[in-house]
Amino acid sequence: MATEHLSPLDLAFWRIESAAHPMHLGALAVFHAAAPGAGPAASGSAASGPAASGAAERAAALLATRCAAVPGLRRRIRDVLLPVGAAAWSPDPGFDPARHVFLVRTEETDPQTAAGPLMARPLDRELPPWEAHVLAGPDPESFAVLFKFHHALADGLGALALAAALFDEGPALRTSARPVPEQRAGSALRRLPGTLAARVQDVGQALEIGAAVARSGLPLGVPAALTADPAGKGNRAVAGLALDLDEVNLVRKAAGGTVNDVLICVVAGALRRWLEERGDPAPTGPGPRALIPVSRRGRAGAGGGNRLSGYLLRLPLAERDPLLRLDRIRAAMDRNKDAGPARGAGAVALLADHVHPLGHRLGGPLVAQAARLLFDILVTSVPLPGLTFTLGGSRVREVYPLAPLARGQSLAVAVSTYKGTVHYGLVADAAAVPDLDALAGALRAELDVLVREVS
């Protein structure tokens, strides 16, 4: 069997991780327990009993049983001799579901509060890089599951596909790229002229991205609330907010742009409102630089592993008028889209393809420390299919995506849409942002303002 090396970007994610800055994605799924006797039979369950009293226990047993049948969840990452500095996927011969699926009993009524400390804990790098924590709170009618997938294992959509394989049977999600065919020497020689031309083009692209990064500007005038002590302990706080997609569409139809433009505008307005309520200085200048990841899945030549690029966008916090703020965001996003995801400072992730594996191994810590020089806040969108997810008959009613937090940054924002509801997931440095719930409330207030402006 051929060795499956980590792609350059996956290797970069693996190498830049530190104990205080783990590189796993998260998704907090909140379930409502099925009534006794209702819902589909929970095949493979190791637990029984009334749904309301044993839903969390049954969910944990189902996840433990089903994860063993998902090949992608049984693989771990190992260093290899060649190429020097590279790493590859290998089966875990001692795979044990009990080391990945955990039943957590908590007195917290809000699962987001319990999720914060769990998001702060790095995954065990000796094991397949994922975990599922079933949160059993005081309410027997509901429970939550915090899924954690290392970014080297999957991007947002890939993580969704892996998690979906653990739910009750439903339509499969096709997200995996086709295997890259092995090339013979003769075939490679015949393609040598084209390969050399592609290399020249790649070098040109790298230089163009590097120049765009240099032009994007230093992190000047960034609100202090968006920065954190790089040497901090790495404690995390998690908060979330659910908004009505119909209200977002109302703003989009009246003011123009896309749903994503409106969602980014809500973030910008909420940050401004939150800073004002904290008594921080009024925002000035062009605004903090938001990195907006862009998936390149399915593009020609994408290959396997994570395929991400991004757009860099200044959030116009100094703009008081919410509709003018939306106009500026829409215009900036249009310029990014016209240029494409392979150009501009936001495409910095593509530079990973031009680094030798040894460079990733030796330079990973330096790259991690440089995040503050590249962007100030992550705002990412995770698309969800229009399906209804269930686990043991219990239905998912909320899904909050959670993004990793870069060194020196205090906040990461992720957003997804599920069953007509927009879910914002906020991950923050707990020391730098002790009032994360206030920011979540500001998101609600900002959408209310936009709706009033267009009504």
C-alpha positions as CSV (number, residue, x, y, z in Angstrom):
1,M,0.0,0.0,0.0
2,A,1.4,3.4,-1.0
3,T,2.3,5.8,1.8
4,E,-0.2,8.7,2.0
5,H,1.7,11.7,3.0
6,L,0.1,14.8,4.5
7,S,-0.5,17.5,2.0
8,P,1.7,20.6,2.5
9,L,-1.1,22.6,4.0
10,D,-2.1,19.7,6.3
11,L,1.5,19.4,7.4
12,A,1.7,23.1,8.1
13,F,-1.4,22.8,10.4
14,W,0.2,19.8,12.1
15,R,3.5,21.6,12.7
16,I,2.3,25.0,13.9
17,E,0.3,23.6,16.8
18,S,1.4,24.2,20.4
19,A,0.0,23.2,23.7
20,A,-1.5,26.7,24.3
21,H,-2.7,27.0,20.7
22,P,-4.2,23.7,19.5
23,M,-5.2,23.5,15.8
24,H,-8.4,21.6,16.0
25,L,-11.8,22.6,14.6
26,G,-14.9,22.1,16.6
27,A,-18.6,21.7,16.2
28,L,-21.0,21.9,19.1
29,A,-24.2,20.0,18.2
30,V,-27.2,20.5,20.5
31,F,-29.7,17.7,20.5
32,H,-33.3,17.4,21.7
33,A,-34.0,13.9,23.0
34,A,-36.7,11.8,21.2
35,A,-39.8,10.8,23.2
36,P,-39.8,7.3,24.5
37,G,-40.6,4.9,21.7
38,A,-40.2,7.6,19.0
39,G,-37.6,7.9,16.3
40,P,-35.7,5.3,14.4
41,A,-34.2,2.3,16.1
42,A,-30.7,3.0,17.3
43,S,-28.8,0.2,15.6
44,G,-25.5,-0.6,17.2
45,S,-26.5,0.9,20.5
46,A,-24.9,-0.5,23.7
47,A,-27.4,1.2,25.9
48,S,-31.2,1.1,26.5
49,G,-33.8,2.8,28.5
50,P,-36.2,5.8,28.2
51,A,-35.0,8.3,25.7
52,A,-35.4,11.3,28.0
53,S,-33.4,9.7,30.9
54,G,-30.7,7.9,28.9
55,A,-30.3,10.0,25.7
56,A,-26.7,11.2,26.4
57,E,-25.6,7.7,27.5
58,R,-27.1,6.1,24.4
59,A,-25.5,8.8,22.2
60,A,-22.0,8.1,23.7
61,A,-22.5,4.3,23.2
62,L,-23.6,4.9,19.6
63,L,-20.6,7.1,18.8
64,A,-18.2,4.6,20.3
65,T,-19.7,1.8,18.2
66,R,-19.9,3.7,15.0
67,C,-16.5,5.4,15.0
68,A,-14.8,2.0,14.8
69,A,-16.4,1.5,11.4
70,V,-15.2,4.8,9.9
71,P,-11.7,4.3,8.3
72,G,-10.9,8.0,8.4
73,L,-11.3,8.1,12.1
74,R,-8.9,5.2,12.7
75,R,-5.8,6.8,11.2
76,R,-3.1,8.6,13.1
77,I,-0.2,10.8,11.9
78,R,3.4,9.6,12.0
79,D,6.7,11.2,11.0
80,V,8.4,9.5,8.1
81,L,12.1,9.3,7.1
82,L,11.7,10.5,3.5
83,P,11.0,13.2,2.5
84,V,12.9,14.6,5.5
85,G,10.4,16.5,7.7
86,A,7.3,14.9,6.2
87,A,4.5,13.0,8.0
88,A,2.0,10.4,6.8
89,W,-1.2,8.7,7.7
90,S,-1.1,5.2,9.1
91,P,-3.7,2.9,10.7
92,D,-3.8,2.9,14.5
93,P,-3.4,-0.8,15.4
94,G,-4.6,-0.2,18.9
95,F,-7.6,2.0,18.0
96,D,-9.8,2.2,21.1
97,P,-13.1,4.2,20.9
98,A,-12.9,4.8,24.7
99,R,-9.9,7.1,24.0
100,H,-11.9,9.3,21.6
101,V,-15.6,9.3,22.8
102,F,-16.2,10.7,26.3
103,L,-19.4,11.1,28.3
104,V,-19.1,14.3,30.3
105,R,-21.6,15.0,33.1
106,T,-21.9,18.7,33.8
107,E,-24.1,20.9,35.9
108,E,-23.8,23.7,33.3
109,T,-27.2,24.4,31.7
110,D,-25.4,26.0,28.7
111,P,-23.3,23.5,26.8
112,Q,-21.2,26.3,25.4
113,T,-19.9,27.0,28.9
114,A,-18.7,23.4,29.3
115,A,-17.2,23.4,25.7
116,G,-14.7,26.2,26.5
117,P,-12.3,24.1,28.6
118,L,-12.6,21.2,26.3
119,M,-11.7,23.3,23.3
120,A,-8.6,24.5,25.1
121,R,-7.2,20.9,25.5
122,P,-5.0,19.8,22.6
123,L,-5.7,16.4,21.0
124,D,-3.4,13.5,21.8
125,R,-0.9,13.6,18.9
126,E,-0.2,9.9,19.4
127,L,-3.8,8.9,18.5
128,P,-6.1,9.6,15.5
129,P,-6.6,13.3,15.9
130,W,-10.2,13.7,16.8
131,E,-12.6,13.5,19.9
132,A,-16.3,13.5,20.6
133,H,-17.5,14.7,24.0
134,V,-21.1,14.0,24.9
135,L,-22.2,16.7,27.3
136,A,-24.9,15.4,29.7
137,G,-26.3,18.4,31.5
138,P,-29.0,18.8,34.2
139,D,-31.8,18.8,31.5
140,P,-32.7,15.2,30.7
141,E,-34.6,16.4,27.6
142,S,-31.4,17.5,25.8
143,F,-27.7,16.9,25.5
144,A,-24.9,18.2,23.3
145,V,-21.9,16.7,21.5
146,L,-18.7,18.6,21.0
147,F,-16.8,17.2,18.1
148,K,-13.1,18.1,17.7
149,F,-11.1,17.4,14.5
150,H,-7.6,18.4,14.0
151,H,-7.2,20.8,11.0
152,A,-4.7,18.4,9.5
153,L,-7.4,15.7,9.4
154,A,-10.1,17.8,7.8
155,D,-11.3,21.3,6.9
156,G,-14.8,22.4,7.9
157,L,-16.7,20.4,5.2
158,G,-14.5,17.4,5.6
159,A,-15.0,17.4,9.4
160,L,-18.8,17.6,8.7
161,A,-18.5,14.5,6.5
162,L,-16.7,12.6,9.2
163,A,-19.2,13.6,11.9
164,A,-22.1,12.8,9.6
165,A,-20.8,9.2,9.3
166,L,-21.5,8.8,13.1
167,F,-25.1,10.0,12.9
168,D,-28.2,8.0,12.1
169,E,-28.4,6.8,8.5
170,G,-29.0,9.6,6.0
171,P,-27.8,10.8,2.6
172,A,-24.0,10.5,2.3
173,L,-21.9,13.7,2.0
174,R,-19.4,13.5,-0.8
175,T,-16.5,15.7,0.1
176,S,-13.4,13.5,-0.4
177,A,-11.2,14.2,-3.4
178,R,-10.3,11.4,-5.7
179,P,-7.0,9.7,-5.0
180,V,-4.0,11.2,-6.9
181,P,-3.0,8.5,-9.4
182,E,0.6,7.2,-9.1
183,Q,2.8,8.3,-12.0
184,R,5.3,6.2,-13.8
185,A,8.8,7.5,-14.6
186,G,8.2,7.5,-18.4
187,S,4.9,9.4,-18.0
188,A,6.6,12.0,-15.8
189,L,9.4,12.5,-18.3
190,R,6.9,13.1,-21.1
191,R,5.2,15.7,-19.0
192,L,8.5,17.4,-17.9
193,P,8.1,20.5,-20.1
194,G,4.6,21.2,-18.8
195,T,5.8,20.5,-15.2
196,L,8.6,23.0,-15.5
197,A,6.2,25.6,-16.9
198,A,3.8,24.9,-14.0
199,R,6.8,25.3,-11.6
200,V,7.6,28.7,-13.0
201,Q,3.9,29.7,-12.8
202,D,3.9,28.5,-9.1
203,V,6.9,30.6,-8.3
204,G,5.3,33.6,-9.9
205,Q,2.1,33.0,-7.8
206,A,4.2,32.7,-4.6
207,L,5.9,36.0,-5.3
208,E,2.6,37.7,-6.1
209,I,1.0,36.4,-2.9
210,G,4.1,37.4,-0.9
211,A,4.0,40.9,-2.3
212,A,0.3,41.2,-1.5
213,V,1.0,40.2,2.1
214,A,3.7,42.9,2.3
215,R,1.2,45.5,0.9
216,S,-1.6,44.4,3.3
217,G,-0.1,46.5,6.1
218,L,1.1,45.9,9.6
219,P,-1.4,45.3,12.5
220,L,-1.6,49.0,13.3
221,G,-4.6,50.5,15.0
222,V,-6.1,47.1,15.9
223,P,-8.4,47.3,18.9
224,A,-6.6,45.9,22.0
225,A,-9.6,43.7,22.7
226,L,-8.7,41.7,19.6
227,T,-5.2,40.9,20.9
228,A,-4.1,38.4,23.5
229,D,-0.9,37.5,25.3
230,P,1.0,35.1,23.0
231,A,2.5,33.5,26.0
232,G,-0.9,33.1,27.8
233,K,-2.1,29.8,29.3
234,G,-4.4,29.1,26.4
235,N,-7.7,29.0,28.3
236,R,-10.7,29.2,26.1
237,A,-14.2,30.6,26.3
238,V,-17.0,29.5,23.9
239,A,-20.3,31.3,23.1
240,G,-22.9,31.0,20.4
241,L,-25.9,32.7,19.0
242,A,-28.7,31.6,16.7
243,L,-30.3,34.1,14.3
244,D,-33.2,33.8,11.9
245,L,-32.0,33.3,8.3
246,D,-35.1,35.0,7.1
247,E,-34.0,38.2,8.7
248,V,-30.6,37.9,7.1
249,N,-32.2,37.4,3.7
250,L,-34.5,40.4,4.3
251,V,-31.4,42.6,4.7
252,R,-29.7,41.0,1.7
253,K,-32.7,41.5,-0.6
254,A,-33.2,45.1,0.4
255,A,-29.5,46.2,0.6
256,G,-27.9,43.9,-2.0
257,G,-24.9,41.6,-1.7
258,T,-24.8,38.1,-0.6
259,V,-25.8,36.3,2.6
260,N,-22.2,36.0,3.5
261,D,-21.7,39.8,3.1
262,V,-24.5,40.4,5.6
263,L,-23.1,37.9,8.0
264,I,-19.7,39.6,7.9
265,C,-21.4,42.9,8.3
266,V,-23.1,41.7,11.4
267,V,-19.7,40.7,12.9
268,A,-18.2,44.1,12.1
269,G,-21.2,46.0,13.6
270,A,-21.2,43.7,16.6
271,L,-17.5,44.3,17.2
272,R,-18.0,48.1,17.1
273,R,-21.0,47.9,19.4
274,W,-19.1,45.6,21.8
275,L,-16.1,47.9,22.0
276,E,-18.4,50.9,22.7
277,E,-20.1,49.0,25.5
278,R,-16.8,48.1,27.0
279,G,-15.8,51.8,27.0
280,D,-12.9,51.1,24.6
281,P,-11.6,54.0,22.4
282,A,-13.7,54.6,19.3
283,P,-12.4,52.6,16.3
284,T,-10.4,54.6,13.8
285,G,-8.5,53.8,10.6
286,P,-9.3,51.2,8.0
287,G,-10.2,48.6,10.6
288,P,-8.8,45.1,11.6
289,R,-7.9,42.6,8.9
290,A,-10.3,39.7,8.8
291,L,-9.2,36.5,7.1
292,I,-12.1,34.9,5.3
293,P,-11.2,31.3,4.4
294,V,-12.3,30.0,1.0
295,S,-12.6,26.3,0.2
296,R,-10.9,25.1,-3.0
297,R,-12.5,21.6,-2.8
298,G,-13.4,20.2,-6.2
299,R,-11.2,22.5,-8.2
300,A,-9.1,21.0,-10.9
301,G,-5.8,19.7,-9.6
302,A,-6.9,20.2,-6.0
303,G,-5.8,16.7,-4.9
304,G,-6.4,15.4,-1.4
305,G,-6.3,17.0,2.1
306,N,-7.2,20.5,3.0
307,R,-7.5,22.8,0.0
308,L,-7.9,26.3,1.4
309,S,-7.3,29.8,0.3
310,G,-8.8,33.0,1.6
311,Y,-9.7,36.6,1.3
312,L,-8.3,39.4,3.4
313,L,-10.9,42.0,4.3
314,R,-10.7,45.2,6.4
315,L,-13.7,45.4,8.8
316,P,-14.9,49.0,8.6
317,L,-15.5,49.4,12.4
318,A,-15.1,53.2,12.2
319,E,-18.1,53.5,9.9
320,R,-21.1,54.4,12.0
321,D,-23.9,53.8,9.4
322,P,-24.7,50.1,9.3
323,L,-25.9,50.2,5.7
324,L,-22.8,52.1,4.6
325,R,-20.7,49.5,6.5
326,L,-22.5,46.8,4.5
327,D,-21.8,48.6,1.3
328,R,-18.1,48.8,2.0
329,I,-17.9,45.1,3.0
330,R,-19.8,44.1,-0.2
331,A,-17.5,46.2,-2.4
332,A,-14.4,44.7,-0.8
333,M,-15.7,41.2,-1.1
334,D,-16.5,41.8,-4.8
335,R,-13.0,43.0,-5.4
336,N,-11.7,39.8,-3.7
337,K,-13.9,37.6,-5.8
338,D,-12.9,39.4,-9.0
339,A,-9.2,38.7,-8.2
340,G,-10.0,35.1,-7.3
341,P,-8.9,33.0,-4.3
342,A,-5.5,32.3,-5.7
343,R,-4.3,35.9,-5.5
344,G,-4.0,38.5,-2.8
345,A,-2.8,38.5,0.8
346,G,-5.6,36.2,1.9
347,A,-4.2,33.4,-0.3
348,V,-1.2,33.0,2.0
349,A,-2.3,29.4,2.8
350,L,-1.3,28.5,-0.8
351,L,2.3,29.3,0.1
352,A,2.4,26.0,2.1
353,D,2.7,24.2,-1.3
354,H,6.0,25.9,-1.9
355,V,7.7,24.9,1.3
356,H,9.8,21.7,1.7
357,P,8.5,19.4,4.5
358,L,11.6,20.1,6.5
359,G,10.8,23.8,6.3
360,H,7.4,23.1,7.8
361,R,9.0,21.1,10.6
362,L,11.6,23.7,11.5
363,G,9.6,26.8,10.7
364,G,6.3,25.8,12.2
365,P,6.7,27.6,15.5
366,L,7.9,30.8,13.6
367,V,4.9,30.6,11.3
368,A,2.5,30.3,14.3
369,Q,4.0,33.4,15.9
370,A,3.6,35.3,12.6
371,A,-0.2,35.0,12.5
372,R,-0.7,38.5,14.0
373,L,1.4,39.9,11.1
374,L,-1.0,38.4,8.6
375,F,-4.5,39.0,10.0
376,D,-6.2,40.1,13.1
377,I,-9.4,38.0,13.3
378,L,-10.7,34.9,11.6
379,V,-14.2,34.9,10.2
380,T,-15.1,31.6,8.6
381,S,-18.2,30.1,7.2
382,V,-18.9,26.4,7.3
383,P,-21.7,25.3,4.8
384,L,-24.1,22.7,6.0
385,P,-26.4,20.6,3.8
386,G,-30.1,20.9,4.1
387,L,-30.4,17.6,5.9
388,T,-31.8,16.8,9.4
389,F,-29.2,15.1,11.5
390,T,-30.2,12.7,14.3
391,L,-28.3,10.5,16.7
392,G,-30.2,7.6,18.3
393,G,-33.4,9.3,17.2
394,S,-32.5,12.6,19.0
395,R,-32.6,15.5,16.6
396,V,-29.9,18.1,16.1
397,R,-31.5,21.5,16.7
398,E,-28.4,23.7,16.8
399,V,-24.9,23.4,15.3
400,Y,-22.3,25.9,16.4
401,P,-19.0,25.7,14.4
402,L,-15.9,26.5,16.4
403,A,-12.6,27.6,14.8
404,P,-9.0,27.4,16.2
405,L,-7.5,30.5,17.7
406,A,-4.2,31.9,16.3
407,R,-1.4,32.9,18.6
408,G,-1.7,36.5,19.8
409,Q,-5.3,36.8,18.7
410,S,-8.3,36.9,21.1
411,L,-11.2,35.9,19.0
412,A,-12.2,33.6,16.1
413,V,-15.7,33.6,14.6
414,A,-17.3,30.8,12.7
415,V,-20.8,30.7,11.2
416,S,-23.0,28.1,9.7
417,T,-26.6,27.8,8.6
418,Y,-28.8,24.8,9.6
419,K,-32.5,24.4,9.1
420,G,-33.2,28.1,8.5
421,T,-31.1,29.3,11.4
422,V,-27.8,31.0,11.3
423,H,-25.4,29.8,14.1
424,Y,-22.5,31.9,15.2
425,G,-19.8,30.1,17.1
426,L,-17.3,32.3,19.0
427,V,-14.0,31.1,20.4
428,A,-12.0,33.5,22.5
429,D,-9.0,33.7,24.8
430,A,-10.7,33.6,28.2
431,A,-8.3,36.0,29.8
432,A,-8.4,38.6,27.0
433,V,-12.2,38.4,26.5
434,P,-13.9,37.7,29.8
435,D,-17.2,39.1,28.4
436,L,-17.7,36.9,25.4
437,D,-21.4,36.6,26.0
438,A,-21.7,40.4,25.6
439,L,-20.2,40.1,22.1
440,A,-22.8,37.3,21.3
441,G,-25.5,39.7,22.4
442,A,-24.1,42.4,20.2
443,L,-24.5,40.1,17.2
444,R,-28.2,39.9,17.9
445,A,-28.5,43.7,18.4
446,E,-26.6,44.4,15.2
447,L,-28.9,42.3,13.0
448,D,-31.9,44.0,14.7
449,V,-30.5,47.3,13.6
450,L,-30.0,46.2,10.0
451,V,-33.5,44.8,9.8
452,R,-34.9,48.1,11.1
453,E,-32.8,50.1,8.6
454,V,-34.3,48.2,5.6
455,S,-37.9,47.8,6.9
